[in-house]
Amino acid sequence: MTATQPTLRAPSNRARAGALMRSTPAYIVVALVALVVVFTIISPEGRFLDATNLQAVGRNSAGLVLLAVGLTFVLGAGHIDLSVGATLVLSSVVAGTVAVDIAGPPSASGVFPSAGPAIAVAALAAVVVGGIAGLVNGLLVTKLKVNSFVVTLGTMGVATGAAQVLTNGSNVAGIPPDVQTSFGLNSVAGIPLPLVLAVVVALVAGVVLSQTSAGRHALAIGSSSDGAMRAGVNVQRSTIAVFVISGLMAGIAGFLDITRFGTTAISGHETTMLQALSAVIIGGTSLFGGRASVLGSVLATFIPTMLLAGFVMVGVSSFYQNIAIGAVLIIAVWLDQLRGK
């Protein structure tokens, strides 16, 4: 007689739907809906749902989405990057300075004849600065064998100081307004262009993390660096790569910053890194490495931006906004510890 082999059945649609509803992104969507409902009820005349306010939330979330994407790679590989907010600021300062230098003074009618090339070169400069910052972080971590927390805490100070030295502590003035009108304040089907760009980048990053060997290597390092090395993974190269990705994301976010404000915001990003880090951990990426979700990170970035928008609309002091962001970070780490048990 021949033994009957058990038949393996594929999960049913109902099982897949149940797993999706129990996933971290589903919980985040529920939390976002709850925030919208609460702030709509308590805001004057329910203005939280106004198209103008929702567009502002989307525009403010674009840079945060990019920072969260970069941090997802770094945390997934078992490291941390505390310098992303400072890298954003430095990238925006360099981009703004380059834009002003290339555009030159406006004509008598207020038009900048070289605005187009100035904006293009400024965008490239921001990305290059971000990439170099990430490369420096990666090299310091891998070559000097210094903990990434210490390294990026130090480079955070270096980047912040460099931005202040370049500008004398003042925001860059004279950036062509075209950077706002042609991109930063523009939209497609009501969706801000900066957010569209950020989502497209996030989609590509999600594919890289989940579908390529580079992404799998990063997560393998986060699970066990020694195990990944024994499996043939070039740990140093992969570690440098995740820091470069984080730096590139911060560089793009720095350019988006000047498209949003029309100038730099040197002192306007004190809590940006905390917001991005909170979003990444809430989104399902482990603070201890080995597990990462770009989708979860992207969705979770809307939690701090909605909180801030809601607080502003109901007249809550900015001091309480900072308390809320800190509380969200603590809750995020606590949830990550629960998931790890």
Protein Blocks (a to p, Z undefined) as FASTA:
>chain_A
ZZdddddddddfklmmmmmmmpmklmmmmmmmmmmmmmmmmpghhlmmpmklmmmmmmmm
mmmmmmmmmmmmmmmnopacfklmmmmmmmmmmmmmmmmmmnopadfkopafklmmmmmm
mmmmmmmmmmmmmmmmmmmmmmnopafklmmmmmmmmmmmmmmmmnnopacehiafklmm
mmmmgceehiafklmmmmmmmmmmmmmmmmcmklmmmmmmmmommlmmmnopafklmmmm
mmmmmmmmmmmmmmmmmmmnopacfklmmmmmmmmmmmmmmnopafkghiacfklmmmmm
mmmmmmmmmmmmnopafklmmmmmmmmmmmmmmmmmmmmZZ
